């Protein structure tokens, strides 16, 4: 695909006009507009210009929306509550840089995420490590770096941390994740896999404080998706009582992490009413006072999906349409629910908003299923969605895919995962994750099987990268070749010449 320079996208940046109400939701109003003829615009840039430059499928992350979400949490909680971004939701380095600039620490679920945090210029003391399993190497790395805290998820995990810390002769700041076994309406943690059941909490604390190299810091809570502030207040009441029991036994609890789980909106779902949490710091302090806690307790929240989900847009192309009966229409897209929108497989109760990005002025006239391009019958991105009449080449925008989509995407069918760009408020774009390379996808097998050398893989890669449009226009064919249908033969000769030239240049340069 031909490339357009970045300044062309800037030059065409304009304010546009409001998106047709039949397709618009309020949560996209800060960055989504359209042209007069119905072409979607993101931060004033036409999506067909974006696609011309970067191809499809493509993730577009809106920088202003990420920053606005971060600032919204900061405004609600002020300096009274520490905020940690949950890296697992979208672990891109550029996104991490933005949340760092907005004053967040990081909640990391693996050593890989710790490394990403360090690469994004977070200090070790800005990183916490919370998961269900850690190898000795994981603990050694985290302890050696001197991160803020490691969270134990089970009694065995506490023992594992204690044994490793003793081997290292290094103190490890440790949080203990507790399952409060709460039931509030239809919401419950009673079947939640996270944390130590509260009936074993005192045993867990004893195990930690009696281990000479474990420095017990406090408690952690993982409640999953929490849809109402009253749930977090109920959790706070339970944990403050536990903190008081610890105080009575001479154990000081310095920190309480109440996790994330602030749902963001997908489709018709409602987002967590974060503004209703304004009184939470005051409420928490009143609980501490009421139960006679005689020392400060740092309160922590970990928003993730609510920061990035609505800032992400997935751009695809319709590649074919099929009518399978009077009321059964299917449109095949060049994205998929495996390689591009994997949440469509996991969250079967969610229906994504898919917008006809190049036909926003056209009315919805019939129900269709948007299917992905992999050879699997489950690869259905969204079913029974009303759309205008779509044709091959029309652009589609899958909204609200900024959280989990890219990090869960895989290489099913040996398809390369999509690229990702960040778009700034002034319309400038920058590539923040390129499309996969085959060499990276095959490396774990080639490294051990030794079935092909790097030169062979590079030959195939170079052949795949050839720009067919350029060959077609400049194949160097004679009049006789054109007259006798020699286009393709000439094209392949040009490819061979390019490969031969690349090989000679590589040998000449010693690379």
C-alpha positions in Angstrom: 0.0 0.0 0.0 1.3 3.5 -0.8 2.2 5.8 2.0 1.2 9.3 2.6 3.5 11.6 4.5 2.5 12.7 8.0 2.2 16.4 7.0 -0.5 15.5 4.5 -2.6 14.2 7.3 -2.0 17.4 9.3 -2.8 19.5 6.3 -6.2 17.9 5.9 -7.0 18.2 9.6 -10.2 20.0 10.1 -13.0 20.2 12.6 -15.6 18.5 10.5 -19.3 18.3 11.5 -21.2 16.2 14.1 -21.6 12.6 13.4 -25.0 11.6 12.2 -27.1 10.9 15.3 -28.1 7.4 14.0 -24.5 6.3 14.7 -23.2 8.6 17.4 -22.9 8.1 21.2 -22.1 10.9 23.6 -18.8 9.2 24.8 -17.2 9.7 21.4 -18.1 13.4 21.2 -14.7 14.8 22.1 -12.8 13.3 19.1 -15.3 11.9 16.5 -16.7 14.0 13.7 -17.5 13.4 10.0 -17.2 15.1 6.6 -20.2 16.5 4.8 -20.4 13.4 2.6 -20.3 11.0 5.6 -16.6 10.0 6.0 -15.7 9.5 9.7 -13.0 11.8 11.1 -10.9 11.2 14.2 -9.5 14.3 15.8 -10.3 16.1 12.5 -8.5 13.6 10.2 -10.4 11.5 7.6 -10.2 7.8 8.3 -9.6 7.1 4.6 -6.4 9.2 4.9 -5.4 7.2 8.0 -6.0 3.9 6.2 -4.2 5.0 3.1 -1.1 5.7 5.2 -1.2 2.8 7.7 -3.4 0.1 6.1 -6.0 -2.1 7.8 -6.8 -3.6 10.2 -5.5 -0.8 12.4 -6.0 0.3 16.0 -6.3 4.0 16.5 -5.7 5.3 20.0 -6.9 8.8 20.8 -4.4 10.6 23.1 -6.7 13.3 24.3 -9.3 10.7 25.5 -6.6 8.8 27.4 -5.4 12.0 29.1 -9.0 13.1 29.8 -9.8 9.8 31.5 -6.7 10.0 33.7 -7.5 13.6 34.7 -11.1 12.7 35.5 -9.9 10.1 38.1 -7.4 12.6 39.4 -10.0 15.3 39.7 -12.4 13.0 41.6 -9.8 11.6 44.0 -7.3 14.5 44.3 -4.1 13.6 46.2 -5.9 11.6 48.8 -5.9 8.4 46.9 -3.0 6.8 44.9 -3.8 5.8 41.4 -2.1 2.9 39.5 -2.8 2.1 35.9 -3.5 -1.6 35.3 -1.0 -2.4 32.6 -2.7 -5.6 31.5 -5.5 -3.6 29.8 -3.2 -2.0 27.2 0.5 -2.5 27.7 1.8 -0.3 24.9 4.8 1.8 25.8 3.4 5.0 24.4 0.2 4.5 26.5 2.4 3.9 29.6 4.3 7.1 28.9 1.1 9.1 28.8 -0.3 7.7 32.1 3.1 8.4 33.7 2.9 12.0 32.6 -0.6 12.1 34.1 0.7 11.1 37.5 -0.2 7.4 37.7 1.9 4.6 39.0 1.6 1.1 37.5 -0.1 -2.1 38.6 1.9 -4.9 36.8 0.8 -8.5 36.4 4.0 -10.0 35.2 7.8 -9.4 35.0 7.2 -8.5 31.4 4.9 -5.7 32.5 7.5 -4.6 35.1 10.1 -4.4 32.3 7.7 -2.4 30.2 7.2 0.0 33.1 10.9 0.5 33.5 11.3 1.1 29.7 8.6 3.7 30.0 10.7 5.6 32.5 8.8 4.6 35.7 10.9 4.4 38.8 10.9 0.9 40.5 9.0 2.4 43.5 6.2 3.3 41.1 5.6 -0.3 40.2 3.6 -3.0 42.0 3.6 -6.7 41.1 0.2 -8.5 41.5 -0.6 -11.9 40.1 -1.4 -15.5 41.2 1.9 -17.1 40.4 5.5 -16.0 40.6 8.7 -18.0 39.8 11.8 -17.5 42.0 13.3 -15.6 39.0 10.2 -13.3 39.0 10.7 -12.6 42.7 14.4 -12.1 42.4 13.9 -9.6 39.6 11.3 -7.6 41.4 13.2 -7.6 44.7 16.5 -6.7 43.0 14.8 -3.8 41.2 13.3 -2.6 44.5 9.7 -2.2 43.3 7.0 -0.7 45.5 5.4 -4.0 46.6 4.6 -7.6 45.6 1.1 -9.0 46.3 0.6 -12.5 47.6 -2.6 -14.2 46.3 -2.6 -17.3 48.5 -1.0 -18.8 51.7 1.3 -20.8 49.4 2.3 -17.6 47.7 3.2 -16.0 51.0 5.4 -19.0 51.8 7.0 -18.8 48.4 7.8 -15.1 48.8 9.2 -15.8 52.3 11.4 -18.6 51.2 12.8 -16.7 48.2 13.4 -13.6 50.3 15.3 -15.7 52.8 17.5 -17.2 50.1 18.2 -13.7 48.7 18.6 -12.3 52.2 16.6 -9.3 51.0 13.5 -7.8 52.5 10.4 -7.8 50.2 7.5 -5.3 50.8 4.4 -7.6 50.6 0.7 -7.0 50.2 -1.8 -9.8 50.9 -4.8 -10.2 48.6 -8.0 -11.0 50.5 -11.3 -12.2 49.2 -13.9 -10.6 51.6 -16.6 -13.1 50.5 -19.1 -10.4 49.9 -22.6 -10.7 48.4 -24.4 -7.5 47.4 -27.4 -8.1 45.2 -26.3 -10.1 42.1 -22.6 -9.0 42.6 -20.5 -11.4 44.6 -16.9 -12.4 45.3 -17.8 -15.8 46.7 -16.7 -17.7 43.6 -13.9 -15.3 42.8 -10.6 -17.0 42.2 -8.6 -14.1 43.5 -7.3 -13.8 47.0 -7.3 -15.6 50.3 -10.8 -16.1 51.8 -11.2 -13.7 54.7 -11.6 -16.5 57.2 -7.9 -17.3 56.7 -6.8 -13.6 56.8 -5.3 -13.6 60.3 -3.4 -16.8 59.5 -2.1 -15.2 56.3 -1.0 -12.1 58.3 0.8 -14.2 60.9 2.6 -16.1 58.2 3.8 -12.8 56.7 4.9 -11.0 59.9 6.6 -14.1 61.3 8.8 -14.3 58.1 12.0 -12.3 58.8 12.4 -11.0 55.3 8.7 -10.3 54.5 7.7 -6.7 55.3 3.9 -6.8 55.5 2.4 -3.6 54.0 -1.3 -4.2 53.8 -4.2 -5.7 51.9 -5.3 -6.0 48.3 -8.8 -6.5 47.0 -9.9 -7.8 43.5 -13.6 -7.5 43.0 -13.9 -7.8 39.3 -16.3 -5.5 37.6 -17.9 -3.2 40.2 -20.9 -1.3 38.9 -21.8 0.8 41.9 -19.9 2.8 44.6 -21.9 1.0 47.3 -19.9 -2.2 46.6 -16.6 -0.5 47.2 -17.9 1.1 50.3 -19.0 -2.3 51.6 -15.5 -3.7 50.8 -14.0 -0.7 52.6 -16.0 -1.4 55.7 -14.9 -5.1 55.7 -11.3 -4.2 55.3 -11.3 -1.5 58.0 -12.6 -4.0 60.5 -9.8 -6.4 59.4 -7.3 -3.5 59.8 -8.6 -3.0 63.4 -8.1 -6.6 64.2 -4.5 -6.4 63.0 -4.0 -3.3 65.1 -5.3 -5.1 68.2 -2.7 -7.8 67.6 0.1 -5.3 67.2 0.3 -5.4 63.4 0.3 -2.1 61.5 -1.5 -2.0 58.1 -0.1 0.8 56.0 -1.9 0.4 52.7 -5.2 -0.8 51.3 -5.5 -1.4 47.6 -9.2 -1.7 46.5 -8.3 -2.7 43.0 -9.8 -1.5 39.7 -13.0 -2.8 38.1 -14.5 0.5 37.1 -16.4 -0.7 34.0 -16.2 1.4 30.8 -19.1 1.5 28.3 -19.3 -0.9 25.4 -22.3 -0.9 23.2 -25.4 -0.1 25.3 -23.7 -0.7 28.6 -23.3 2.0 31.2 -20.0 3.2 32.5 -19.1 3.3 36.2 -20.3 6.6 37.7 -16.8 7.7 38.8 -18.0 11.2 39.9 -20.2 9.5 42.6 -16.9 8.5 44.2 -16.0 12.0 45.2 -16.9 11.4 48.8 -15.0 8.2 49.0 -11.7 9.5 50.6 -13.8 11.3 53.3 -15.9 8.2 53.8 -12.8 6.0 54.2 -11.3 8.3 56.7 -14.5 8.3 58.7 -14.4 4.5 58.8 -10.8 4.7 60.1 -11.8 7.2 62.8 -14.9 5.2 63.8 -12.9 2.0 64.3 -10.1 3.8 66.2 -7.3 3.2 63.6 -4.5 5.3 65.1 -2.2 5.6 62.1 -2.8 6.7 58.4 -3.7 4.1 55.8 -2.8 4.8 52.2 -5.7 4.0 49.9 -5.1 2.9 46.3 -7.2 2.3 43.2 -6.2 0.6 39.9 -8.3 1.9 36.9 -7.3 0.3 33.6 -10.1 -0.4 31.1 -11.9 2.7 32.1 -8.8 4.7 31.1 -8.2 3.3 27.6 -11.3 1.4 26.4 -13.3 4.2 24.8 -10.1 5.8 23.4 -9.6 3.0 21.0 -11.1 2.5 17.5 -10.5 -0.4 15.2 -10.5 0.3 11.5 -11.2 -2.5 9.0 -12.3 -2.8 5.4 -15.3 -4.8 4.1 -13.9 -7.3 1.7 -17.0 -9.2 0.6 -20.7 -9.5 1.2 -22.9 -12.6 1.1 -26.6 -13.1 1.2 -27.5 -16.4 2.8 -31.3 -16.2 2.5 -33.8 -13.3 2.7 -32.8 -12.3 6.3 -29.3 -13.6 6.6 -26.6 -11.2 5.4 -22.9 -11.5 6.1 -20.2 -9.0 5.5 -16.6 -10.3 5.7 -14.0 -7.8 7.1 -10.2 -7.9 6.9 -10.1 -7.9 10.7 -11.1 -10.9 12.9 -12.2 -11.8 16.4 -8.9 -13.7 16.9 -6.3 -11.3 15.5 -8.0 -8.0 16.0 -11.1 -7.9 18.3 -10.7 -11.0 20.6 -13.1 -9.7 23.2 -15.9 -10.6 20.8 -15.1 -14.2 21.6 -14.8 -13.8 25.3 -17.6 -11.3 26.1 -20.5 -13.0 24.4 -23.0 -10.7 26.2 -21.4 -7.6 24.6 -22.3 -6.3 21.2 -19.7 -3.8 19.8 -20.7 -0.7 18.0 -19.5 -1.2 14.4 -20.0 2.0 12.4 -19.9 2.3 8.6 -17.0 4.7 8.7 -17.2 5.7 5.0 -21.0 5.8 4.9 -22.1 7.7 8.0 -24.8 9.6 6.0 -26.4 6.4 4.9 -29.4 5.0 6.9 -29.5 1.6 8.5 -31.6 -0.6 6.1 -31.0 -4.2 7.1 -29.5 -6.5 9.7 -26.1 -8.1 9.0 -23.4 -10.1 10.7 -19.8 -8.7 10.5 -17.6 -11.7 10.3 -13.8 -11.9 10.5 -11.4 -13.2 7.8 -10.1 -16.3 9.5 -11.0 -19.9 8.7 -13.1 -20.5 11.8 -16.9 -20.5 12.2 -16.7 -18.7 15.5 -15.0 -15.7 14.0 -18.0 -13.4 14.2 -17.2 -9.8 15.4 -20.8 -8.7 15.8 -24.1 -10.3 14.9 -27.5 -8.9 13.9 -26.4 -5.2 13.6 -28.3 -2.8 11.5 -26.2 -1.3 8.7 -26.5 0.4 5.4 -25.8 -1.5 2.2 -22.0 -2.3 2.3 -19.7 -3.1 -0.5 -16.2 -4.4 -0.7 -13.8 -1.5 0.1 -16.1 0.3 2.5 -14.5 1.2 5.8 -15.8 -0.1 9.2 -14.9 1.3 12.6 -15.2 -0.9 15.7 -15.6 1.4 18.6 -14.4 1.1 22.2 -11.6 -1.4 21.6 -8.8 0.4 23.5 -8.7 -2.1 26.4 -7.7 -5.7 26.1 -8.1 -6.0 22.3 -4.5 -5.6 21.3 -3.0 -7.4 24.3 -5.4 -10.4 23.8 -5.0 -10.6 20.0 -3.2 -13.7 18.6 -1.7 -15.1 15.4 -4.4 -17.7 14.7 -4.2 -18.8 11.1 -0.6 -17.4 11.2 -2.0 -14.0 10.5 0.0 -10.9 11.6 -1.6 -8.8 14.4 -2.6 -5.3 13.5 -0.5 -2.1 13.8 -1.5 0.6 16.3 -1.2 4.4 16.0 -1.7 7.3 18.4 -3.5 10.4 17.1 -2.9 13.7 18.8 -5.4 16.5 19.3 -3.9 18.4 16.4 -4.4 15.4 14.1 -0.8 14.3 13.9 -0.4 10.6 14.0 2.5 8.3 15.0 3.0 4.6 14.8 3.2 3.1 18.3 3.2 -0.5 17.3 4.0 -1.8 13.9 2.4 -4.8 12.3 3.9 -8.2 13.2 6.7 -9.7 11.2 6.8 -13.3 10.1 10.3 -13.6 11.4 9.0 -12.8 14.9 6.1 -15.1 14.7 8.2 -18.1 13.6 11.2 -17.4 15.7 10.3 -19.6 18.7 10.0 -22.7 16.4 12.9 -21.9 14.0 15.2 -21.3 17.0 14.7 -24.9 18.2 13.8 -26.9 15.1 16.5 -25.3 12.8 14.3 -26.1 9.8 15.1 -22.9 7.9 17.9 -20.4 7.9 17.5 -16.6 8.3 18.4 -16.1 4.7 15.5 -18.3 3.5 13.0 -16.5 5.7 14.4 -13.1 4.5 13.9 -14.1 0.9 10.2 -14.9 1.5 9.9 -11.7 3.5 11.4 -9.6 0.7 9.1 -11.2 -1.8 6.1 -10.5 0.4 7.0 -6.8 0.8 7.1 -6.1 -2.9 4.8 -3.3 -3.9 2.6 -4.7 -6.6 1.2 -1.3 -7.6 4.7 -0.1 -8.4 5.5 -3.3 -10.4 2.3 -3.1 -12.3 2.9 0.5 -13.3 6.6 0.2 -13.9 7.3 -3.3 -15.0 9.4 -2.3 -17.9 7.4 -4.3 -20.4 7.9 -4.1 -24.2 5.0 -3.5 -26.6 5.2 -7.1 -27.6 4.8 -8.2 -24.0 1.8 -5.9 -23.5 0.2 -7.1 -26.7 0.7 -10.8 -25.8 -0.4 -10.6 -22.1 3.1 -10.6 -20.6 2.2 -8.4 -17.7 2.6 -11.0 -14.9 5.8 -12.5 -16.4 7.3 -9.1 -16.5 6.2 -8.4 -13.0 7.8 -11.5 -11.6 11.0 -10.8 -13.5 11.0 -7.4 -11.8 10.6 -9.1 -8.4 13.5 -11.5 -9.2 15.7 -8.5 -10.1 14.8 -6.8 -6.9 15.6 -9.9 -4.8 18.8 -10.4 -6.7 19.8 -6.8 -6.2 18.9 -6.9 -2.4 21.1 -10.0 -2.1 24.0 -8.4 -3.8 23.7 -5.2 -1.7 23.5 -7.3 1.5 26.6 -9.2 0.6 28.4 -6.0 -0.4 27.6 -4.3 2.9 28.4 -7.4 4.9 24.9 -7.6 6.5 
